[in-house]
Amino acid sequence: MQKQSLLYEGKAKKIYQTDDKQVYWVEYLDQATALNGLKKDSITGKGTLNNQITSAIFQELRKNKIESHFVEMISKTEQLIEAVTMFPLEVVVRNITAGSFAKRFGKEEGALLAFPVIEFYYKNDVLDDPMMNEDHIKVLEIATERQILEIKQQALQVNTALLALFAKADIRLVDFKLEFGQRADGTILLADEISPDTCRLWDATTNEHLDKDIYRRDLGDLIPVYKEVLARLTK
Amino acid sequence: MQKQSLLYEGKAKKIYQTDDKQVYWVEYLDQATALNGLKKDSITGKGTLNNQITSAIFQELRKNKIESHFVEMISKTEQLIEAVTMFPLEVVVRNITAGSFAKRFGKEEGALLAFPVIEFYYKNDVLDDPMMNEDHIKVLEIATERQILEIKQQALQVNTALLALFAKADIRLVDFKLEFGQRADGTILLADEISPDTCRLWDATTNEHLDKDIYRRDLGDLIPVYKEVLARLTK
């Protein structure tokens, strides 16, 4: 497998084409951003940790019959993924009130929601990733009604599997963000990453943050926390 | 019918109880507000016009078998309405791109949407009326899935009737906001007002604003414009 031209540079990873059209090469970077990129820092070791955590989680999901774009980890900071066409959507699943949900609706953080709440955001830095509803997704031709339904169903299956996985690691899965892509045949596939960058994770006993809120809210050093998450997931 | 204690004071109307528990007494005020109340002015004659326009529209909807809380107009600034328990929701229906939709998704104003788009906002001044999706409405126990479906169906029926009504008046119905209430028996009923304060109306030929954007965007004197809308609707 040969790494070829850079296809996409995100806030925390780079994606390259390879000599196999079906496969992309991902490099996890030592970068942390928050506030849609307004806050930005280089944090040595973060790329390695997120690559390992994401790989471990996608492997665990596969054991639970939840497919994803993950092919294999090829170095501490790199993995191979299936080449899919991404929906420009961030799919957020919430189990417990926190973050923008708490702020938007004037709620305290930490309350268990009666059911997992799904939100969609339009992935668009210029527009600051605005929240959107299903009519918006359809009228802007981002996804069809059937695709939205499929994405929601997959997101809820991922939630069920992740809740169990994190519970075994003594971690409460508060909320998380997923992204989905499409194979050439139209199959919808879980993609992107699942890590403390994209999940809000609280220690099951102390409710301490085990996620990027450490960085967003200036609560301390991110690396030992991400190491702790990896250690608990792979213990 | 006796007017009794003040029940609610909104940005542009006051609602009183009456000696009949089933009936409220509404007084339309000469007030205009925008930017969630940050911009506020007294405009002589506005209350009279909105009371007459809303009354004319609710009467026209009734002819189209669309019920509402409207009972009767009892003076130039007052009407009687059925006492219902309001859902704290603003239900926006959009036919053409404009306003916050255009801004949120980086679109030009004036493009016809492929289908009428419905949006929900949580009616809460302190929180600045945040947009919400159907999961939010359910999890915050504002309405059930069945009630949301009923509200959406009624909103689309109102849209169909209003599109025809305004077309006859040479007006394009760009978008509008509805509110709904509930009778004691659970019936969901169209409520609040339908006026140039709550609709975005463009002249069918010139696309000139015939609505509160005149005030929001400082485009001139609001009164002759609202008079024009009333004249066209009742011609």
Contacts between the chains, C-beta under 8 A, distances in Angstrom:
chain1	res1	chain2	res2	distance
A	104	B	127	7.0
A	104	B	130	4.7
A	104	B	132	7.8
A	105	B	122	6.8
A	105	B	127	6.7
A	105	B	130	6.9
A	105	B	132	7.7
A	105	B	136	7.1
A	105	B	140	6.4
A	106	B	124	7.4
A	106	B	126	6.8
A	106	B	127	5.2
A	113	B	139	5.3
A	114	B	139	5.7
A	115	B	135	7.8
A	115	B	138	7.6
A	115	B	139	6.5
A	117	B	135	4.4
A	117	B	136	6.7
A	117	B	139	5.3
A	118	B	133	7.8
A	118	B	135	5.6
A	119	B	133	6.3
A	119	B	135	7.3
A	119	B	136	7.9
A	120	B	133	7.5
A	122	B	105	6.8
A	124	B	106	7.4
A	126	B	106	6.8
A	127	B	104	7.0
A	127	B	105	6.7
A	127	B	106	5.2
A	130	B	104	4.7
A	130	B	105	6.9
A	131	B	131	6.1
A	131	B	133	7.6
A	132	B	104	7.8
A	132	B	105	7.7
A	133	B	118	7.8
A	133	B	119	6.3
A	133	B	120	7.5
A	133	B	131	7.6
A	133	B	133	4.8
A	133	B	134	7.5
A	134	B	133	7.5
A	134	B	134	7.9
A	135	B	115	7.8
A	135	B	117	4.4
A	135	B	118	5.6
A	135	B	119	7.3
A	136	B	105	7.1
A	136	B	117	6.7
A	136	B	119	7.9
A	138	B	115	7.6
A	139	B	113	5.4
A	139	B	114	5.7
A	139	B	115	6.5
A	139	B	117	5.3
A	140	B	105	6.4
